[in-house]
Amino acid sequence: MDLKTLTATSASLEGQVVRDVRDRGRDLEGCIKQWFSFVKPNFHKYVEPQRQVADIIVPRGVENKVAISELCFLPTSFKSLDLTSAGMVSDRICKTLDQKSRLHQSELKRLRKAVENAPLSKNVMVLKETPQIKGINALLLDPDLPAEDFIFYFDRLVCVLIDKATETLPYTPKTVHTPLNYTYDGLQSAGSVSAVVVLRGGSILETGLHRTLPSCLTGRILIQTSHRTGEPELHYLKLPQDIATHDKVLLLDPQMSSGGAALMAVRVLVDHGVQENRICFVCYMAGQMGLNRVMSVFPEIQVVVVRVVNDVHTRWVEERYLGC
């Protein structure tokens, strides 16, 4: 998903004229005027500079069928490279992937040793076990609870989580005139909030999210663990365009185990300009090892969680909620 590819073509007046006259019914004088007034200046202003930031450059554009077919199998990024030999590129990609995989696994092992006995960060906020919270947890953990009741109580708990996650937002004074003809001095939220749903599990938190914040903008991110390497892979991403300007960005995922997917999700937001201290990871249950890993890499984010467990659990929450 983070591979930047440029299909390089030359700025050809001849090709532009032939296409416009043949397919668009334009005259020669109009084509030449458009070329020198708009097409050529914009090519050098916007297209040509992309060579400096591209990871892969495909020469000859769409005519290079062999090179383009190879792009279907490129899941990661590496140093800028011209695709002049498909075999050489495939070999380079395999070596780069293997090297990144080894480095990633080594870093995860290092993090595990470093945080194995570390206490939870002060930015990890565990909901206080009030009688209400303990009662809801007892219901949710009961395997005999009917599916519709599980959904009802889980949504109710998510509302509490979202309230906790947004309690640090700024507020400004607001005065309203009541139907009984007197004024009330209250507050209104002065900060913008958006949420990014980590698919598929994060979708089960959306009902509670929109009950609490009806106008909250939402994005989507799909991260799946590779069966070949055991590493998280980014498969889909759709974020609000101005997400970097929002005062709070909630990452929604019902469970955090090893922390690998959470690390990637936070990294994606940071790479898109979101300040680390504006990110809040919202989940129902998290493993302490995973929490410590995430907080050691991104110490300024916040995490709001209902339960912290010592071992890694299967993703049973979303299966129970969705019924599959």
N, C-alpha and C positions, 0 to 999 in steps of 0.2 A: 504493500500500500504506500510505502514511502519512496518508491523508485521513480525518479524523474527522467523521462525519456523524451528525446527530441528527434523527430524525423526530419532530418536536414534537407532542405530544398534550396535551390538558388533563386534569386529574384530575377525571373525571366519575363521580359516585356513581350517576347514573341508568344509564349504560351498564354499569357493574359489576353492578348489581342485575339488570338485564334478562338479561345473559349468564349469571350464576350461577343464577338461578331457572329460566331456560329450558333451558340446556345442562348444568348440573351438579346440578340437583335440590335446591338449597338453599332454605331458608325465608328470608323477608324479614328477620326479626330477626337471623339469623346473618350475612346479607350486610352489614347495617348495622354490626354489631359488628366484623366483619373489616375493613370499610372504615376505620373510625375508629381501630382498634387497630393495623393493619398497613399497609394499602395506602396511605392518605394520608400518614402520617408517613414511610414509606420513599420515596414519590414525591418529597416535598420534600427528603429527605435525600440521595438518590442520583441521581434522574433530573434534577430541575430544575437542579442545579449544573453539569450537563454542557453547558449553554448557554455557560458561560464558556470552555470549552476546545474547543468544536466549530468545525471549519472551515466546515462548511455546515449550515444549519438548514432542514429541510423542514417548512413549516407544514402543518397539517391531517393529518399522519401519512400512513398508507397510502392515504388517499383522493386525495392529490395525485399522480395517475398521471403527469402530464406532467413534473413535477419529478423524480420517482423514475426515470423512463425516461432523463432526462438524466444521472443519476449513473453509468450504465453506461459513460460516455465520459470520466470524470474520473480521469486517472492521477496527479495531483499535488495538493499542498495549497497553500492560500493563505489570506488573512485571512478571518475569520468572515463569513459571508454568508447572508442569507435568500433562499431560492429562491422568489421571487414572480413572476419572469418568465424563462421558459426561454430565450428568445432573448437577453436581456441577460446571463444567466449564461454561455451558450455563448460569447458574444463576450468576456466577462471572462476565461474560462478560456483561450481561444486567445491572448489578449494576454499573460496571465500565463506561459503555457508558452513563448511566443516570448521573453519577457524573460528567464526563467530559463535558456533554452537559450543565449542570447547571453552571459549572464554566466558560465555554466559553461564554454563554449568559450574565452572570454577568460581565465578563471582557469587553464585547462589550458595555454594558450599562455604565460601568465606563468610558470607552474611549470616549463615546459620550458626557457625561457630561463634561469631562476634556477638550475636544477640541471644544466644541460647538461654542464658540465665539473667538477661537484662529485665528490669522492671518496665512496666508499660509507660509510654510517654505521657506527659501531662496533657497532650493534645488528643489523647484517646479518651472519649467521654462515654462511659458505660452508664446506661440508664439505671437510676437508683431502683433497687428492688422494693418498690412499694407493694402493699397487698394486692393492688390492682394488677401490676406488672407480673407478680408471681402467679396470680390467678390465671392470667391470659397464657403465660408460659406453660402452666400445668395443662391447660386445655390443648394448646398447640402440640405438646409433646405426647399427648395421649393418642396412640394409634387407632383407637376405636372412635375418635371424634368424627362425626359425619363431615363430608367434604365441604358442604355449604357453610357449616359452622366454622371450619378451619379458615375458609376464605374471609368470613365476617370478622373473626377475632384478629386475624393477621392484618387485615386492612386497618382495623382500629389501632393496632400497635404501630403500624407504619405512620399513622397520623401523629402519634406521640414522638416518633423518631424525627419526622420532618420539623415539628415544632422545636425540638431540641437543637436541630442542625441550623435553624434560622434565627435562633434567639439573639445572636450577636449582631444581627443586621441593624443599621442605623435607622432611627425614627425621628420624625420632625413633628412639632406641635400642629394640631388641627382642631379647629372649633366648628362644631355642627349645631344647627338649630333643630331642636326636637319637635315632634308633633304636639307636645304639651306647651309649646311656646316658651321654652327656656333654652339656654345655650349649654353645651357640654364641651369642656376642654379636654380633648383626647390626643392621640398620636396617630400618625400614618407612616407606613414604611417608606423610607427614602432610598432604599437600595433595590437593585434589580437582581432577580434570582433566575437561574436556569438549571436544568438538570440533564444529565447524560445517562441514558439507560444502557447498562452493560448487558447485552443480549446473551442468552434468552432470559436468564433468571431475573434481571433487573426489571423486566416488564411487569412482574407481579407487585412491584412497589408503586406502580403508576396510579392505581386507584386511590391509595392513601395520599399520594403526592397531590393529585388534582383536587381532592377534597379539602386539603389544607391550603394549597396555592393554585386556585383555579386557572389563573392566567400565566402560569409558569411555562416558559419555552422549554422544549425538550429536544435532545439530540439522541443519536443512536450510535453504538459502537459494538462490533462483534469481534470477540477475542476467543479463539479456541486453542486448546492444547494439541500440539502435534503428536500423533501416535508414534511417529518415527523418532523424534528427538526429545519428547516430553516438555518442549518449550512452548510458551504462548505465542500465537500468531494472530496478527491483525488482518481480518477479512473484510470488514466493512466499517465505514466511518461517515457520519452525517452530523455536523455540528451547526448550531446557530451561527450566522455570519459574524455577529458582533460579540461573540462569547468572551473575547479577551477583555471587554469593557464591563462585564457584569461583576457585581459586588460579591456574589456567592455563586459557585458552581457545584451542584450536588452530583456526586457519582453514585448511582444506585445499583447495588448488587446484593442479593439476600445473604450470600455466604462468601467468606474469605478463608481459604485454606492455607496453601503454601505462600500466597501473596504474589505469585508470578503474574497472574492476570491483572491484579490491582496495580502492580508496578507499571505494567505496560499502559494501562488506562490512564494513570496519572501522567506518565511520560507523554502520551499523546496530547493531553490538555496543555501541559507545559510547553510542548513544541508548537502549539497553536496560540501561544501568547497569554495563556491564563496564568496569573501569578499564583505561586505555590500556596501562599497563605489564604487564598480565596477558594481553595478546593476543599470540599468536605465529602468524605467517603461515608455513605450511609448503608449499613447492612444489619441484618438480624443477628447473625452469628459469625464469629471470627475466631480462628486459631491464634493463640498467643504468639507462636513462632512467626506466622504470616504477618501479624500486626507489627512485630518488632522489625521484621525485614523491611516492610514498607516505610515505617517511621525512621529507620536508619538511613534510608536513601532520600526520603522527602520529609525531613523533620518538621516542616512548617505547615503541612496539611493538617486538617482535623479529621477525626474518625468518630462517628456516632454509632454505637452498637448496643444491642440488647444483651447478648450473652457472649462471654469470652471463654473458650474451651481450650484444653491443653493438647488435644489430639486433632488429627485431620478427619473431618467427616465427609461422607459422600454428599452430593448436592440434593439432599432429600427435600428441602423446603420447597423449591420450585416444582419438583415432581408431585409433591403432595398438593400444592396449590392448583397446578395446571391439570393434574390427573394423568400425567404421562411423563 
